[in-house]
Amino acid sequence: MAHGLIKSLRGTAFINGSWVDAHDGSTFEVTNPADETVIAEVANCGQEETKLAISAAVEALPAWSALPAKQKSTILRRWFELVTSNIDELAELLTLEQGKPIAEAKAEIAYGASYIEWFAEETKRIYGDTIPAPGPDKRIITLKQAVGVVACITPWNFPNAMLTRKIAPALAAGCTVVCKPANETPLSALILGEYALKAGIPAGVINILCGKTSEIGETLTASKDVRKLTFTGSTKVGKKLAADCAKTMKRTTMELGGNAPFLIFADADIDAAVSGLMASKFRNSGQTCVCANRILVEDGIYEQFASALKAATQKLIIGNGLDSNTSMGPLIHRAASNACRERVDISLREGAQLFWPDEIPADTSDNFAHPVILTNVTSRMAISREEIFGPIAPLTRFEGEDEAIRLANDTDAGLAAYLYTKDPSKMMRVTESLQYGIVGINEGIISNEMAPFGGMKESGNGREGSKYGLDDYLEIKYVCIGGLA
């Protein structure tokens, strides 16, 4: 099924409602991380194609932003229905280029579609205000209007959902978009453009291109016609993009790296905590920005929890994501699997202990990384200071609530945190003390379209999803009407 979708991408860059090639005809290969076979060649776009995409978005902006909200809603709803009615082949395509198990891929397609559905409704709820005036001859009103052309830059770990989470609110607000998905996973993004056109979204409203990342990024940030940039990715890249956007005072939404603490208190339901951690830590082979990064376990249950986690982790089945029995697929590329091995080696040299497996499997020179549980990890070790992005579970002891909070907040990141306890008072005390934009209490899967997703500190700014998700794509215009007395 998915191979038919790949063939339908005729030219492999989607600009102004058409499939186009790079001006010099150059392409780059997209490979399946499970076996490193080439599954497609995609247009290697650069500055010239980016300028064409920006021009198309500028030209399409007036008509799209002026379209009545109900009509926008109807078109977005048709887009949602096209995506959901083709979930099986879209999931297969996603697994081919990204590697995650097919069940996770289907869940991502449904999750991504939920943002289109949500903002199809929210576009009808963009309200202004009437404000009491300073005198009888005046009236004050506020209008909310589209920011303008929006640049969307997304990563490879959720190639469908990270894009719909940006495009849907942008279009609902009346903006047009130029999208740069990751070169590792362009196909899931490009097919969204085709479905958008079939749904009736006018040409130029959505433009999608990949290729020369630095050229595309620099052209987007330098353009005065692009009024906002929304980015999901590493903190390092996000800082550079934010600095570049400052030159034209673009608005930005930054969803950056995490270092999520997962706190298990002695009164927690251990089975529930293990289940929640498995979902958070090993989903997408640990390649999520909100996955558990530092597992903090109260001293009294440390050994019991480690043993329960080991028993659960031993049940993971590693393999090709297209195999329905697979519960954990490959990492995105060789560099990622090598990085996991290096992190484990460094941790062991620093004094951590290998709890499972009994020994690290021999290097197979592929993209698969074996799940690892490390014990006796301390907050000073390198693995506690950086985002892992792989299937490594490092366990750190703590004694009491105060130390748990101190350890949890001991990072520059502030995206997601988790805690497991049966004590309602402790739930609220700890939650209010955690310096994170998202907190899961007795829950390991926290993302949904109805909730505001975003971080604190160096994990970024702005929120995606929920009723707050439109705010970053709207300007508030104050209008004072005089001479009415």
Backbone torsions as a table, in degrees:
resi	resn	phi	psi	omega
1	MET	NA	-48.3	-175.1
2	ALA	-65.0	-31.7	-179.1
3	HIS	-64.7	-29.8	174.4
4	GLY	-66.5	-38.0	176.4
5	LEU	-63.8	-42.4	-179.2
6	ILE	-60.6	-42.3	179.5
7	LYS	-65.3	-26.7	-177.8
8	SER	-74.9	-12.2	179.9
9	LEU	-83.1	84.1	-167.6
10	ARG	-85.0	82.1	179.1
11	GLY	121.2	-25.2	163.9
12	THR	73.2	12.9	161.7
13	ALA	-133.1	137.4	-173.7
14	PHE	-109.9	101.8	-175.5
15	ILE	-131.4	126.2	177.3
16	ASN	55.1	39.3	175.2
17	GLY	79.4	8.7	-178.3
18	SER	-129.6	156.6	173.5
19	TRP	-89.8	125.2	-176.1
20	VAL	-131.4	155.5	174.9
21	ASP	-94.6	165.0	170.0
22	ALA	-62.6	147.6	-174.1
23	HIS	-60.5	-28.2	179.1
24	ASP	-97.7	5.7	178.1
25	GLY	76.4	4.3	-176.2
26	SER	-76.7	151.4	-180.0
27	THR	-136.6	168.2	169.4
28	PHE	-132.8	158.2	-174.8
29	GLU	-89.9	142.9	171.3
30	VAL	-109.6	126.6	-175.5
31	THR	-116.9	155.0	174.9
32	ASN	-83.0	117.1	-177.1
33	PRO	-65.7	-16.8	180.0
34	ALA	-71.5	-35.5	-178.4
35	ASP	-135.9	1.5	176.7
36	GLU	63.4	23.1	173.4
37	THR	-79.8	150.4	178.4
38	VAL	-80.2	126.5	-179.5
39	ILE	-108.8	-16.3	179.9
40	ALA	-167.3	161.4	169.2
41	GLU	-120.3	133.7	-172.7
42	VAL	-121.1	145.2	-179.8
43	ALA	-55.8	129.4	-178.5
44	ASN	-90.5	79.3	-172.7
45	CYS	-77.8	159.4	179.0
46	GLY	-145.1	-144.3	-174.6
47	GLN	-60.2	-44.8	-174.8
48	GLU	-63.0	-46.7	-179.4
49	GLU	-67.4	-34.3	178.3
50	THR	-64.9	-41.0	178.0
51	LYS	-64.3	-37.6	176.3
52	LEU	-63.2	-41.5	-180.0
53	ALA	-65.8	-41.3	178.4
54	ILE	-63.3	-44.2	178.9
55	SER	-60.6	-40.8	178.3
56	ALA	-63.4	-41.6	179.3
57	ALA	-66.6	-38.9	177.6
58	VAL	-62.9	-44.9	-178.3
59	GLU	-65.7	-35.3	-177.3
60	ALA	-81.6	-15.9	-172.2
61	LEU	-60.8	-50.5	-174.3
62	PRO	-57.5	-45.9	-177.0
63	ALA	-69.2	-41.0	-178.9
64	TRP	-68.4	-42.5	-178.9
65	SER	-68.1	-27.9	180.0
66	ALA	-84.2	-12.1	-178.9
67	LEU	-62.9	131.1	-179.9
68	PRO	-54.3	145.4	-174.9
69	ALA	-56.1	-39.0	-177.9
70	LYS	-65.1	-35.0	178.4
71	GLN	-71.3	-41.2	175.0
72	LYS	-57.9	-44.4	-178.5
73	SER	-59.4	-43.9	-179.0
74	THR	-63.6	-42.0	-179.9
75	ILE	-67.1	-44.7	179.2
76	LEU	-62.8	-36.2	178.0
77	ARG	-63.5	-40.0	177.6
78	ARG	-63.8	-37.5	177.5
79	TRP	-62.7	-45.2	176.9
80	PHE	-57.1	-45.1	-177.1
81	GLU	-67.4	-35.4	176.8
82	LEU	-65.4	-41.8	179.2
83	VAL	-64.4	-48.8	-176.1
84	THR	-68.8	-29.6	179.3
85	SER	-76.8	-11.3	178.8
86	ASN	-118.6	29.9	-172.3
87	ILE	-62.4	-35.7	-176.4
88	ASP	-66.0	-48.2	-178.3
89	GLU	-73.5	-32.2	175.6
90	LEU	-66.0	-38.1	178.0
91	ALA	-66.4	-40.8	178.6
92	GLU	-63.2	-42.3	177.2
93	LEU	-60.3	-43.8	-179.5
94	LEU	-62.5	-44.5	179.4
95	THR	-64.7	-38.7	179.6
96	LEU	-58.8	-42.2	-175.2
97	GLU	-94.3	-20.2	-175.8
98	GLN	-111.8	-31.8	173.5
99	GLY	103.3	-15.9	-174.2
100	LYS	-66.9	154.2	179.4
101	PRO	-55.1	147.7	-174.0
102	ILE	-59.7	-34.3	178.4
103	ALA	-65.3	-39.9	176.8
104	GLU	-67.4	-36.6	179.1
105	ALA	-63.7	-42.7	177.2
106	LYS	-62.8	-39.9	178.0
107	ALA	-63.6	-37.2	178.3
108	GLU	-66.9	-42.3	179.0
109	ILE	-59.9	-43.3	178.5
110	ALA	-65.0	-40.9	178.6
111	TYR	-64.2	-46.1	178.5
112	GLY	-61.9	-41.7	179.5
113	ALA	-64.1	-29.9	-178.6
114	SER	-62.2	-29.3	177.1
115	TYR	-71.0	-36.8	176.3
116	ILE	-64.1	-44.6	179.5
117	GLU	-62.1	-46.4	-176.9
118	TRP	-60.8	-48.5	-175.7
119	PHE	-78.8	-17.0	169.4
120	ALA	-61.3	-34.0	176.7
121	GLU	-82.2	-40.6	-176.2
122	GLU	-66.4	-24.3	179.5
123	THR	-61.1	-23.9	178.9
124	LYS	-85.3	2.3	-175.8
125	ARG	-123.6	31.9	175.9
126	ILE	-90.3	98.2	-172.0
127	TYR	-104.7	144.0	168.3
128	GLY	-97.1	-167.4	-178.5
129	ASP	-137.1	157.3	164.6
130	THR	-111.0	126.3	-173.2
131	ILE	-112.6	138.3	176.9
132	PRO	-53.8	131.9	-175.2
133	ALA	-88.1	159.3	-179.3
134	PRO	-76.7	-10.1	-179.9
135	GLY	-156.7	165.7	-176.1
136	PRO	-70.0	-15.7	-177.7
137	ASP	-93.9	6.6	-175.9
138	LYS	-128.2	157.4	170.3
139	ARG	-136.5	142.3	179.6
140	ILE	-120.2	127.2	175.4
141	ILE	-132.0	160.0	172.4
142	THR	-122.8	142.8	175.4
143	LEU	-117.1	147.3	171.9
144	LYS	-112.1	123.6	-176.0
145	GLN	-130.1	157.2	-177.9
146	ALA	-59.2	139.9	176.1
147	VAL	-60.5	-41.3	-178.3
148	GLY	135.3	-144.1	178.2
149	VAL	-74.8	133.0	-177.3
150	VAL	-117.8	133.3	172.0
151	ALA	-94.7	129.4	-179.6
152	CYS	-118.3	119.4	179.1
153	ILE	-119.6	123.2	-171.0
154	THR	-128.7	158.0	-177.0
155	PRO	-92.7	-178.6	-175.2
156	TRP	-90.8	-13.3	-171.4
157	ASN	-75.6	-29.2	173.8
158	PHE	-134.8	75.6	-169.0
159	PRO	-68.9	-20.3	175.0
160	ASN	-90.3	-56.5	-170.6
161	ALA	-68.0	-36.4	179.9
162	MET	-65.1	-28.0	180.0
163	LEU	-81.5	-45.4	179.5
164	THR	-64.4	-30.7	179.4
165	ARG	-65.6	-19.3	177.5
166	LYS	-101.6	-44.6	-177.2
167	ILE	-65.9	-42.7	-173.4
168	ALA	-60.3	-50.3	177.8
169	PRO	-67.9	-32.5	178.2
170	ALA	-61.3	-48.2	-179.7
171	LEU	-68.0	-37.3	178.1
172	ALA	-61.7	-34.2	179.4
173	ALA	-77.6	-13.3	-178.2
174	GLY	101.1	9.2	178.6
175	CYS	-84.5	163.3	167.7
176	THR	-114.4	161.8	-169.9
177	VAL	-133.9	149.6	166.6
178	VAL	-121.4	119.6	-171.2
179	CYS	-112.4	135.7	174.1
180	LYS	-120.8	91.4	173.6
181	PRO	-75.0	169.7	-179.3
182	ALA	-66.5	143.8	178.7
183	ASN	-65.3	-24.7	178.4
184	GLU	-68.2	-30.0	-172.7
185	THR	-137.7	62.8	-177.4
186	PRO	-83.2	-20.4	-168.5
187	LEU	-70.1	-40.6	178.5
188	SER	-62.5	-32.2	178.1
189	ALA	-74.3	-46.0	-176.3
190	LEU	-62.3	-37.3	-179.2
191	ILE	-68.3	-26.4	174.4
192	LEU	-62.4	-34.5	177.4
193	GLY	-64.5	-41.7	178.9
194	GLU	-63.8	-43.9	179.4
195	TYR	-66.4	-34.5	178.0
196	ALA	-62.7	-42.3	179.3
197	LEU	-64.6	-42.1	178.1
198	LYS	-63.2	-30.7	-179.1
199	ALA	-76.6	-12.4	179.2
200	GLY	104.5	8.0	174.0
201	ILE	-71.0	122.7	-171.8
202	PRO	-61.7	154.2	176.7
203	ALA	-56.9	139.3	178.4
204	GLY	91.4	-17.8	179.9
205	VAL	-71.1	-39.2	176.1
206	ILE	-121.3	126.2	177.3
207	ASN	-130.2	134.2	-173.8
208	ILE	-135.1	125.7	179.0
209	LEU	-149.6	151.3	179.0
210	CYS	-129.0	179.0	175.0
211	GLY	131.7	-120.2	-174.3
212	LYS	-76.5	94.1	-169.4
213	THR	-56.1	-46.2	-177.0
214	SER	-66.0	-41.0	179.1
215	GLU	-64.3	-45.8	-179.3
216	ILE	-63.4	-47.4	-178.7
217	GLY	-61.9	-44.9	-179.5
218	GLU	-66.0	-35.8	178.4
219	THR	-68.1	-39.7	178.6
220	LEU	-66.8	-45.6	-177.2
221	THR	-71.3	-29.6	-178.6
222	ALA	-80.5	-22.6	-174.1
223	SER	-69.1	128.9	174.8
224	LYS	-75.6	-16.2	178.4
225	ASP	-78.6	-22.5	176.0
226	VAL	-86.4	117.5	-172.4
227	ARG	-101.8	-8.9	178.2
228	LYS	-151.2	146.2	172.5
229	LEU	-127.1	130.4	175.9
230	THR	-119.0	129.4	-170.6
231	PHE	-135.7	136.2	167.8
232	THR	-120.9	124.5	-178.2
233	GLY	168.5	-157.0	-174.8
234	SER	-72.4	154.2	178.3
235	THR	-63.2	-39.3	-179.2
236	LYS	-59.5	-49.2	-180.0
237	VAL	-68.3	-38.5	179.4
238	GLY	-60.1	-39.9	178.3
239	LYS	-63.4	-41.2	179.1
240	LYS	-65.9	-44.2	179.0
241	LEU	-62.2	-41.5	179.2
242	ALA	-62.4	-41.5	178.3
243	ALA	-63.9	-41.9	178.6
244	ASP	-66.4	-37.2	179.6
245	CYS	-68.7	-25.9	-179.2
246	ALA	-63.3	-24.1	-178.1
247	LYS	-66.3	-27.3	176.0
248	THR	-116.5	13.8	178.0
249	MET	53.2	42.1	175.3
250	LYS	-69.4	147.2	168.0
251	ARG	-75.1	145.8	179.6
252	THR	-132.4	147.5	164.8
253	THR	-121.5	124.1	-175.6
254	MET	-122.9	115.8	174.0
255	GLU	-112.0	100.1	-166.4
256	LEU	-109.4	-163.7	-171.1
257	GLY	-65.8	160.1	179.1
258	GLY	-126.1	170.3	172.5
259	ASN	-150.9	64.5	-165.0
260	ALA	-69.0	126.0	170.6
261	PRO	-83.2	144.3	177.9
262	PHE	-124.4	101.4	-172.0
263	LEU	-93.9	125.8	175.4
264	ILE	-119.0	110.9	-179.7
265	PHE	-86.1	160.7	-174.1
266	ALA	-61.6	-24.6	-179.0
267	ASP	-91.5	7.9	-177.0
268	ALA	-73.0	156.7	168.3
269	ASP	-76.0	106.9	-172.5
270	ILE	-63.9	-40.7	179.0
271	ASP	-60.8	-42.5	179.2
272	ALA	-67.0	-38.8	179.9
273	ALA	-65.4	-41.2	177.4
274	VAL	-63.8	-44.8	179.1
275	SER	-60.4	-44.9	179.0
276	GLY	-65.1	-38.9	179.5
277	LEU	-68.0	-41.0	178.2
278	MET	-58.4	-42.2	-179.9
279	ALA	-67.3	-40.1	-177.2
280	SER	-77.3	-42.3	-172.0
281	LYS	-79.5	-43.2	-169.7
282	PHE	-103.9	-2.6	173.3
283	ARG	-60.6	135.9	-178.2
284	ASN	55.4	33.8	179.5
285	SER	57.2	31.2	178.8
286	GLY	80.2	10.5	-176.5
287	GLN	-98.6	60.5	175.0
288	THR	-133.9	150.4	-177.3
289	CYS	-74.3	-17.0	-179.7
290	VAL	-108.2	8.7	-177.6
291	CYS	-72.3	153.8	179.8
292	ALA	-58.8	123.8	-177.2
293	ASN	-109.8	-37.7	177.9
294	ARG	-125.0	116.6	-176.6
295	ILE	-99.6	108.0	-174.1
296	LEU	-103.8	117.0	-172.5
297	VAL	-121.0	131.0	-179.9
298	GLU	-64.6	142.6	-169.1
299	ASP	-53.3	-40.7	-173.7
300	GLY	-64.4	-21.6	-178.9
301	ILE	-120.3	12.0	-172.4
302	TYR	-57.9	-53.6	-177.6
303	GLU	-65.4	-41.1	-179.9
304	GLN	-62.5	-43.1	-179.7
305	PHE	-66.9	-43.0	-179.9
306	ALA	-59.0	-42.3	-180.0
307	SER	-66.1	-40.3	178.7
308	ALA	-66.5	-38.9	178.1
309	LEU	-65.7	-41.0	177.9
310	LYS	-59.4	-45.4	-179.4
311	ALA	-60.6	-39.4	179.7
312	ALA	-71.7	-40.9	-177.2
313	THR	-67.1	-32.7	179.3
314	GLN	-62.9	-18.5	-179.0
315	LYS	-85.3	-9.2	179.7
316	LEU	-64.3	138.1	178.1
317	ILE	-111.6	116.6	-175.8
318	ILE	-95.2	134.3	179.1
319	GLY	174.6	-168.3	177.9
320	ASN	-64.7	130.4	-177.0
321	GLY	-61.8	-21.8	179.1
322	LEU	-75.1	-14.8	174.9
323	ASP	-80.0	122.2	-175.0
324	SER	-64.0	-18.6	178.4
325	ASN	-81.3	-15.0	-176.9
326	THR	-69.3	131.8	174.5
327	SER	-110.8	-10.7	175.5
328	MET	-147.2	121.0	-178.0
329	GLY	-91.6	-165.4	179.9
330	PRO	-76.1	166.9	166.5
331	LEU	-79.6	169.8	-169.0
332	ILE	-67.2	-32.4	178.8
333	HIS	-160.8	175.5	-175.3
334	ARG	-60.9	-38.3	-179.0
335	ALA	-61.1	-34.7	-179.7
336	ALA	-69.6	-43.3	179.2
337	SER	-68.3	-37.3	176.1
338	ASN	-63.4	-38.9	180.0
339	ALA	-63.4	-37.7	177.8
340	CYS	-63.0	-45.8	179.0
341	ARG	-60.2	-42.2	180.0
342	GLU	-64.7	-38.8	179.6
343	ARG	-64.3	-39.9	177.4
344	VAL	-65.0	-46.0	-179.6
345	ASP	-59.7	-43.9	179.6
346	ILE	-63.8	-42.9	-179.4
347	SER	-61.8	-42.2	179.5
348	LEU	-65.1	-38.6	177.3
349	ARG	-66.2	-30.3	-179.3
350	GLU	-82.4	-5.9	175.3
351	GLY	117.1	-1.5	174.7
352	ALA	-69.2	160.4	179.4
353	GLN	-116.3	141.7	178.2
354	LEU	-82.3	108.8	-177.9
355	PHE	-89.4	-36.2	174.5
356	TRP	-160.3	136.4	-1.1
357	PRO	-72.4	179.3	-179.4
358	ASP	-65.8	-29.9	173.8
359	GLU	-149.9	152.2	-179.6
360	ILE	-70.5	128.7	179.3
361	PRO	-57.5	150.3	178.2
362	ALA	-59.6	148.8	-179.6
363	ASP	-62.6	120.1	180.0
364	THR	-97.0	1.4	177.4
365	SER	55.5	43.2	174.1
366	ASP	-134.9	-167.7	-174.7
367	ASN	-94.1	6.4	-178.4
368	PHE	-90.0	140.5	176.7
369	ALA	-124.2	128.6	-179.8
370	HIS	-72.8	137.6	175.1
371	PRO	-60.0	140.7	-177.2
372	VAL	-133.2	137.3	171.0
373	ILE	-114.1	124.3	177.5
374	LEU	-111.3	135.9	175.0
375	THR	-114.3	170.9	-178.1
376	ASN	57.4	34.5	175.8
377	VAL	-83.6	138.1	178.1
378	THR	-112.0	165.2	-177.3
379	SER	-69.6	-15.4	-178.5
380	ARG	-88.7	-13.4	-178.6
381	MET	-69.4	153.8	-177.0
382	ALA	-58.8	-36.9	-176.4
383	ILE	-66.9	-20.9	176.9
384	SER	-85.9	-11.3	-174.3
385	ARG	-103.7	-6.7	-173.7
386	GLU	-133.3	159.0	176.8
387	GLU	-76.0	125.2	-172.4
388	ILE	-76.3	-51.1	-177.8
389	PHE	56.2	51.0	177.7
390	GLY	-173.9	174.4	-172.6
391	PRO	-84.2	55.3	177.3
392	ILE	-113.4	127.1	-179.2
393	ALA	-112.6	99.7	-180.0
394	PRO	-92.9	124.7	-176.4
395	LEU	-103.9	127.7	179.7
396	THR	-121.6	138.1	178.5
397	ARG	-83.3	149.9	167.0
398	PHE	-141.9	157.8	177.1
399	GLU	-120.9	104.3	173.5
400	GLY	88.1	163.5	-173.3
401	GLU	-63.1	-42.2	-177.2
402	ASP	-62.3	-43.9	179.7
403	GLU	-67.9	-36.7	178.3
404	ALA	-59.5	-45.7	-179.4
405	ILE	-66.2	-42.0	-179.7
406	ARG	-61.8	-46.4	179.5
407	LEU	-64.7	-41.8	-178.1
408	ALA	-61.4	-39.8	-176.1
409	ASN	-87.4	-1.0	-175.8
410	ASP	-82.4	65.6	-179.4
411	THR	-164.0	155.5	175.4
412	ASP	-79.4	-14.4	-179.5
413	ALA	-83.2	161.3	-179.5
414	GLY	-161.5	45.3	-177.3
415	LEU	-88.1	-68.3	-175.8
416	ALA	-131.2	151.5	175.0
417	ALA	-144.4	157.5	-178.1
418	TYR	-136.5	148.1	173.9
419	LEU	-147.2	144.0	178.9
420	TYR	-123.2	120.6	177.8
421	THR	-161.4	155.2	175.1
422	LYS	-97.2	-4.8	-174.7
423	ASP	-89.5	110.4	-178.0
424	PRO	-59.6	-37.8	179.4
425	SER	-64.6	-42.4	178.7
426	LYS	-64.7	-38.7	177.2
427	MET	-52.2	-48.9	-175.4
428	MET	-74.1	-41.4	179.8
429	ARG	-60.6	-48.4	-177.3
430	VAL	-67.7	-44.9	-179.8
431	THR	-56.7	-45.2	-178.4
432	GLU	-69.5	-20.3	179.9
433	SER	-91.4	-16.7	-178.3
434	LEU	-77.0	132.2	-177.1
435	GLN	-93.3	66.4	-176.0
436	TYR	-139.3	147.6	179.7
437	GLY	-76.8	-20.6	-177.4
438	ILE	-134.9	132.2	177.3
439	VAL	-131.4	127.0	173.9
440	GLY	-103.7	121.7	179.0
441	ILE	-105.8	116.3	-177.2
442	ASN	54.2	37.7	-177.7
443	GLU	-155.1	130.0	-178.0
444	GLY	-100.0	-16.4	177.8
445	ILE	-114.2	115.4	-166.4
446	ILE	-118.3	-11.9	-172.4
447	SER	-86.2	135.1	168.5
448	ASN	-158.9	161.4	-171.5
449	GLU	-69.0	-17.7	-175.8
450	MET	-87.9	-8.1	-174.5
451	ALA	-111.3	147.4	179.4
452	PRO	-76.3	120.8	-177.5
453	PHE	-104.8	123.5	177.5
454	GLY	169.7	170.1	-171.2
455	GLY	-121.6	177.2	175.1
456	MET	-112.8	175.4	177.4
457	LYS	49.7	-133.4	-174.6
458	GLU	-84.1	10.4	173.7
459	SER	-87.1	3.9	169.7
460	GLY	117.9	-166.0	-178.9
461	ASN	-147.1	159.4	-178.1
462	GLY	86.3	168.0	179.8
463	ARG	-133.5	143.7	177.6
464	GLU	-117.8	145.8	-176.1
465	GLY	81.5	170.4	177.2
466	SER	67.7	-177.6	178.3
467	LYS	-67.6	-19.3	178.8
468	TYR	-79.6	-14.8	-172.7
469	GLY	-68.5	-18.9	177.3
470	LEU	-81.1	-23.7	-170.8
471	ASP	-57.2	-38.9	-176.6
472	ASP	-71.7	-10.0	-178.7
473	TYR	-108.2	8.4	-176.0
474	LEU	-124.5	141.8	169.6
475	GLU	-100.3	141.5	174.8
476	ILE	-97.9	119.9	179.7
477	LYS	-107.4	123.0	176.6
478	TYR	-89.8	129.0	-178.9
479	VAL	-121.9	122.8	176.7
480	CYS	-109.9	119.8	179.2
481	ILE	-105.0	118.7	-179.0
482	GLY	-110.5	179.6	176.6
483	GLY	69.0	30.3	-175.0
484	LEU	-97.7	-5.0	-176.9
485	ALA	-73.1	NA	NA
